[in-house]
Amino acid sequence: MESYLSPFILTSDPRHYNLQSVETGGEETLQSHCSLELERHYDLVPSIVCALCCFFGIVYNFFGYRCFKAIMFLSGLLFGSAVIFLLCYKERILDTQLSLEVSAGIALGIGVLCGLVTMLVRSVGLFMTGLLLGLLLASAALLVMEQFYHPHTVWVPIGFLMGLAMLFAVLTLQWQKLFTVISTATFGAAIMVICVDYFIELLALAHYLYDRIRVATSEPLCWYSWVILGVWPVLSILGIVVQWRITAEGFSHTDVILSHRQKRLQLLRIRQQEVKKRQSSVQQDGSYRRKANPTKRVTSRVCGSGSQSLAPPP
């Protein structure tokens, strides 16, 4: 009777069932969640976007520091678009719920503006690069911490995310090349991992991370989710080594800025030399004309005196 009346018992954490009830199949349901081959249906537009993001992730991972200006623009674009899209799509604005297309358009427009700011203002771009690095490392720490401790308030993950983000933003401003290489390699590897996660398990890992940020209950990760997550540090280390030893060796973003300044200085010098040549030529022409007038007067006087001498005496 007791087995029929109480088929399962919830523990303090509602996500975990009582493992003593083996007869009801509690363990079997948890195992079948990771062992069953689920039917996955992929949409065309998200698949194309995911493939493009994977391409950008490869560029980030192996050529991030080399393409400094482009990476600064993409970082501002992605960060600004993601934040604005979440605010527009998840929250009500003026008591109206915006559609997916309107939210995406607003997010893309503001993201382009953020990208231009991060590309043109170097300090803002470096700050954003360090901010992304801190957010990524804090997200990984939250995934690991969930296996040992489940926070009961949302301020714990938010404070953890903001603290590490600000710390690495300041460090990136101090040691620019080192942390830019680390940030671009880590961010590029994260983008590729998210794309693989979409094609394998339809962003189950991303949803699990989102639940960790908002302190919600969710099903535990499967073994292949941890394998996908383990690929992230491997790709990050590989990207750091490739950039530091091959693509970013002998290159500095400050040299690019100095070269632009040198070109401007050379153009200014050339223009100043041309102005000086014009002024000197004008002065020479004026002096030549001033000297030519007295000669004419002298010649006229000589001619006048000569005519008088040639005239017959009265």
JOSULNOR-V710832 format. One record per helix or strand of 3 or more residues. SS is the DSSP state (A for helix, B for strand). FROM is the first residue (numbers start at 0). LEN is the number of residues. If there is no record, write none. Layout:
<<SS | FROM | LEN> <SS | FROM | LEN>>
This chain:
<<A | 1 | 4> <A | 21 | 3> <A | 25 | 10> <A | 43 | 20> <A | 67 | 23> <A | 99 | 21> <A | 121 | 24> <A | 153 | 21> <A | 175 | 26> <A | 203 | 10> <A | 222 | 25> <A | 252 | 58>>
